[in-house]
């Protein structure tokens, strides 16, 4: 899985370019027969790109040059053996980037004067992504998840066990964690036990947790995704004392996570975060309904584009799977909306959503029937 942040979108993908920008999305698979078909699907999409660029009067030599990096990726067998739920590829004359992400993308090719990034919104919006931090004496895992997918995140150089964190002198064999069961079952409640249950041991554990907390700061692209702890009950208060991430949830997954698969942890964590997501979405709907008709909401695409550019959007609901084609001139602050894709057009829903996110809005990418007033988008304005 590859890392994707709002900063990357703002710096690289949102601005218009002089040449054509190609955005390609497709589902991928980690193993099995479907995974063997992924390169074929990618090849077919590249053929669509070639046809689309040719239709835009691009010369054959220019098309071949633009597609060189994509064709090299097609031949990279190691690349296709390491996939996530979906693949997003962006390329232009001076740029080629790809992201293997935990999103089951629908196949899509967009050729425009800026990149099309709206399919990425489920990873960046307020109810799109959550994280699971599985802690035990011998193992550390960070999982990035959506409602339908889960992937393990490479934590780099952070020590992945107590013995690795303290290789010189930490009494790792003397410290064990037990998760409790009711009295009389034969197991004791969750405790530290060993040769010396001292404050020094607890301090060492919290030192390790501080290392983890510091490393995690670079792994949450939007800074708002919920984080669920998984571990024996004893560890929860120790980690919370050193945690600096503001969206660590109070409820966690109790028990030693070492024997649980990523899918098991995902299922248990989803049950914890879904009510949180639902409550936040409902609060957004309530705000829209309360302010409708006061001038503090809009479903007008042109007004929303301008409001997003100027940082006026506070909450935005935007329909996934839809496009509204047109253009925005930031110098003149004018928006043009077209019935179909015209030269130099882009998806205005895409532009509004990304600009709103970059300017700090709460954005929900939802199905069209879930947008207030059944419009392509609905926004609550700051002013």
C-alpha positions in Angstrom: 0.0 0.0 0.0 1.3 3.5 -0.8 0.9 6.6 1.2 -1.4 9.4 0.0 -1.8 12.8 1.8 -3.8 16.0 1.2 -0.5 17.8 0.9 0.4 15.7 -2.1 -2.9 16.4 -3.7 -2.6 20.1 -3.2 0.9 20.4 -4.4 0.8 18.0 -7.3 -2.6 17.0 -8.5 -5.1 19.9 -8.2 -3.5 22.6 -10.4 -4.3 22.9 -14.1 -1.5 22.0 -16.5 -0.7 23.1 -20.1 -0.7 19.5 -21.4 -3.0 16.6 -20.9 -3.3 14.8 -17.6 -4.3 11.2 -17.4 -6.0 9.7 -14.4 -6.6 6.0 -14.4 -8.3 3.9 -11.8 -8.9 0.1 -11.6 -9.6 -2.6 -9.0 -6.7 -4.9 -8.1 -6.3 -8.2 -6.2 -3.7 -9.5 -3.8 -3.7 -13.1 -5.0 -5.5 -15.8 -7.0 -6.8 -15.9 -10.6 -8.2 -12.4 -10.5 -4.7 -11.0 -9.6 -3.4 -12.7 -12.8 -5.9 -10.7 -14.8 -4.9 -7.3 -13.4 -2.1 -6.6 -15.9 -4.6 -7.4 -18.7 -7.1 -5.0 -17.3 -4.4 -2.3 -17.0 -3.3 -2.9 -20.6 -6.9 -2.5 -21.8 -7.2 0.8 -19.9 -3.9 2.0 -21.4 -5.5 1.3 -24.8 -8.4 3.6 -23.8 -5.9 6.3 -22.8 -4.1 6.0 -26.2 -7.4 6.3 -28.1 -8.5 9.2 -25.9 -5.3 11.1 -26.4 -5.4 10.5 -30.2 -9.0 11.8 -30.2 -7.7 15.0 -28.6 -5.4 15.5 -31.6 -2.2 14.4 -29.8 0.5 13.1 -32.2 1.3 9.4 -32.1 4.9 10.1 -31.1 3.7 12.2 -28.2 1.2 9.6 -27.1 3.9 6.9 -27.1 6.2 9.1 -25.1 3.5 9.9 -22.5 2.7 6.2 -22.1 6.3 5.0 -21.7 6.3 4.9 -17.9 2.9 3.2 -17.8 4.0 0.5 -20.2 7.1 -0.1 -18.1 4.8 -0.5 -15.1 2.7 -3.0 -17.1 5.8 -5.2 -17.5 6.9 -5.1 -13.9 5.9 -8.5 -12.5 7.1 -7.7 -9.0 4.8 -4.7 -9.0 1.7 -6.7 -9.9 2.5 -9.3 -7.1 2.1 -6.5 -4.4 -1.3 -4.9 -4.8 -4.0 -3.6 -2.5 -7.7 -3.2 -3.2 -7.2 -0.7 -6.1 -4.7 1.1 -8.3 -4.7 4.8 -9.1 -2.2 6.0 -11.8 -1.6 9.6 -12.7 0.7 10.8 -15.6 1.4 13.9 -17.6 4.4 15.1 -19.6 6.4 15.8 -16.4 4.9 13.4 -13.9 4.2 9.7 -13.3 2.8 8.6 -10.0 0.9 5.5 -8.9 -0.8 4.5 -5.6 -1.8 1.1 -4.5 -4.7 1.8 -2.1 -7.3 0.0 0.0 -10.2 1.1 -2.3 -12.1 -1.1 -4.7 -12.1 1.4 -7.6 -14.4 1.1 -10.5 -12.5 1.2 -13.8 -12.2 4.8 -15.0 -10.0 6.8 -17.3 -10.2 10.6 -17.3 -8.1 12.8 -19.6 -8.3 16.5 -18.8 -6.2 19.6 -18.1 -5.8 18.6 -14.4 -5.9 15.3 -12.6 -9.2 13.7 -11.6 -8.9 12.7 -7.9 -12.5 12.3 -6.6 -12.2 8.4 -6.5 -9.6 8.9 -3.8 -12.0 10.7 -1.5 -12.9 7.6 0.6 -9.4 7.7 1.9 -9.4 11.4 2.7 -12.9 12.3 3.8 -14.1 12.4 7.4 -15.8 9.0 7.4 -13.6 7.2 4.9 -10.7 5.7 6.8 -9.8 4.4 10.2 -6.7 2.9 11.8 -6.1 -0.1 14.1 -3.1 -0.1 16.3 -2.5 -3.7 17.6 -0.1 -3.8 20.6 1.4 -6.8 22.3 4.7 -7.6 24.0 6.0 -9.4 20.9 4.3 -7.6 18.0 3.2 -4.2 16.7 0.9 -3.7 13.8 -0.8 -0.6 12.3 -3.7 -1.3 9.9 -5.3 1.2 7.6 -8.9 0.3 6.8 -12.0 1.5 5.0 -15.4 -0.1 5.4 -14.5 -2.8 2.9 -10.8 -3.2 3.0 -7.8 -3.4 5.4 -4.1 -3.2 4.8 -1.0 -3.3 7.0 1.1 -0.2 7.1 4.9 -0.4 7.1 6.0 1.5 10.2 9.6 1.9 9.1 12.1 1.9 11.9 9.8 1.9 14.9 10.6 -1.1 17.2 8.0 -3.8 16.7 8.4 -5.4 20.1 9.6 -4.7 23.6 12.7 -6.7 23.2 13.6 -4.7 20.0 12.9 -1.4 21.8 15.2 -2.3 24.7 17.7 -4.9 23.4 20.2 -4.1 26.3 18.8 -5.1 29.6 15.0 -4.9 29.3 13.6 -8.0 31.2 11.4 -9.0 28.3 11.0 -12.6 29.4 10.0 -11.5 32.9 7.1 -9.2 31.8 3.9 -10.8 30.5 0.4 -9.5 29.8 -2.7 -11.4 30.6 -6.2 -10.4 29.6 -8.7 -11.2 32.2 -11.7 -13.5 32.4 -14.2 -13.7 35.2 -13.1 -14.9 38.6 -13.0 -18.7 39.0 -12.2 -19.3 35.3 -8.6 -20.2 36.0 -7.2 -17.0 34.5 -6.3 -13.8 36.3 -7.4 -10.3 35.4 -5.2 -8.3 33.1 -2.0 -7.6 35.1 1.7 -7.1 34.7 3.5 -10.0 36.4 7.0 -11.2 36.5 10.1 -10.9 38.5 9.6 -7.2 39.3 6.4 -5.4 38.7 8.0 -1.9 39.1 7.4 1.6 37.9 10.6 1.1 35.9 8.9 -1.6 33.8 5.9 0.6 33.2 8.1 3.5 32.3 10.0 1.4 29.8 6.8 0.3 28.2 5.6 3.9 27.9 9.0 4.8 26.4 8.3 2.3 23.7 4.8 3.7 23.3 6.2 7.2 22.9 8.4 5.9 20.1 5.3 4.5 18.4 3.2 7.6 19.0 5.9 9.8 17.5 6.2 7.6 14.4 2.5 7.5 13.9 2.2 11.2 13.4 3.3 10.9 9.8 0.8 8.1 9.0 -2.5 9.9 9.3 -2.9 12.0 6.2 -6.1 13.9 7.2 -5.4 14.0 10.9 -9.0 13.2 11.6 -9.4 9.4 11.1 -10.4 7.4 14.2 -7.7 5.2 15.8 -8.7 2.0 17.5 -6.4 0.3 20.0 -6.2 -3.5 20.1 -4.5 -5.2 23.1 -4.9 -6.5 26.6 -6.7 -4.1 28.9 -3.5 -3.3 30.9 -1.9 -1.6 28.0 -4.8 0.8 27.1 -4.2 3.4 30.0 -0.5 3.3 29.5 -0.8 4.1 25.8 -3.4 6.7 26.3 -1.2 8.6 28.8 1.5 9.2 26.1 -0.8 9.4 23.0 -0.9 12.7 21.2 -3.3 11.8 18.4 -6.6 13.5 19.1 -8.8 10.9 17.5 -7.9 7.9 19.5 -11.2 6.3 20.5 -12.1 5.4 24.1 -13.3 2.0 23.1 -10.8 -0.6 22.0 -10.5 -4.3 21.1 -9.7 -6.2 24.2 -7.4 -9.2 24.2 -4.1 -10.3 22.9 -4.1 -9.4 19.1 -1.3 -11.7 18.1 -3.6 -14.5 17.2 -6.0 -12.3 15.2 -5.7 -11.8 11.5 -6.0 -8.4 9.9 -9.5 -9.3 8.8 -10.5 -10.3 12.3 -9.3 -7.0 13.7 -11.0 -5.1 10.9 -14.3 -6.7 11.6 -14.1 -5.8 15.3 -12.9 -2.3 14.8 -15.5 -1.5 12.2 -18.2 -2.3 14.8 -16.6 0.4 17.0 -16.0 3.1 14.4 -19.3 2.8 12.4 -21.4 4.4 15.1 -18.8 7.2 15.3 -19.0 7.8 11.6 -22.8 7.7 11.6 -23.0 10.2 14.4 -20.7 12.7 12.7 -22.6 12.3 9.3 -25.9 12.8 11.0 -24.6 16.0 12.7 -23.6 17.3 9.2 -27.0 16.5 7.8 -28.7 18.3 10.8 -26.6 21.4 10.3 -27.5 21.5 6.6 -31.2 21.1 7.4 -31.1 23.7 10.1 -29.4 26.3 7.9 -31.2 25.6 4.6 -32.9 28.7 3.3 -30.7 31.1 5.4 -28.0 31.7 2.7 -25.6 29.5 4.6 -26.1 26.4 2.4 -25.9 25.8 -1.3 -26.5 23.1 -3.9 -25.4 25.3 -6.8 -22.2 23.9 -8.4 -20.9 27.3 -9.5 -21.3 28.8 -6.1 -19.8 25.7 -4.4 -16.7 25.9 -6.7 -16.1 29.5 -5.8 -16.8 28.9 -2.1 -14.3 26.0 -2.0 -11.6 28.0 -3.6 -12.0 30.8 -1.1 -12.2 28.5 1.9 -15.9 29.2 2.7 -17.1 25.6 2.8 -17.4 24.1 6.3 -19.3 20.8 5.5 -19.6 19.3 2.0 -21.6 16.3 0.8 -20.6 15.2 -2.7 -21.9 12.4 -4.8 -19.5 9.7 -5.9 -19.8 8.1 -9.3 -21.0 11.4 -10.9 -19.2 14.1 -12.9 -20.2 17.7 -13.8 -17.9 19.1 -16.5 -16.8 22.6 -16.7 -14.0 25.1 -15.9 -13.0 27.5 -13.2 -10.9 30.7 -13.7 -9.5 31.6 -10.3 -8.3 35.0 -11.5 -11.7 36.1 -12.7 -13.5 33.9 -10.1 -15.8 32.6 -12.8 -17.3 29.1 -13.3 -18.5 27.6 -16.6 -20.7 24.5 -16.5 -21.2 22.3 -19.6 -23.5 19.4 -20.4 -20.7 17.2 -21.7 -16.9 17.1 -21.5 -15.4 19.9 -23.6 -11.7 20.7 -24.3 -9.9 21.8 -21.1 -12.9 20.8 -18.9 -12.6 19.1 -15.6 -15.0 17.5 -13.1 -16.3 20.4 -11.0 -17.5 18.0 -8.3 -13.9 16.7 -8.1 -12.5 20.2 -7.9 -14.9 21.4 -5.2 -14.3 18.4 -3.0 -10.5 18.5 -3.1 -10.3 22.3 -2.6 -12.7 22.0 0.3 -10.6 19.3 1.9 -7.4 21.3 1.5 -9.1 24.4 3.1 -10.1 22.3 6.1 -13.7 21.4 5.4 -15.4 18.3 6.6 -16.2 16.3 3.4 -18.4 13.3 3.0 -18.3 11.3 -0.3 -21.6 9.5 -0.4 -23.9 7.9 -2.9 -26.1 10.3 -4.9 -29.3 9.5 -3.0 -27.5 10.4 0.3 -26.7 14.0 -0.7 -29.1 16.4 0.9 -31.9 17.6 -1.5 -30.7 14.8 -3.9 -28.3 17.3 -5.6 -24.9 16.4 -6.9 -23.4 18.2 -4.0 -24.6 20.1 -0.9 -22.5 22.5 1.2 -22.8 24.2 4.5 -21.0 27.6 4.2 -18.8 29.3 6.9 -19.9 32.7 5.7 
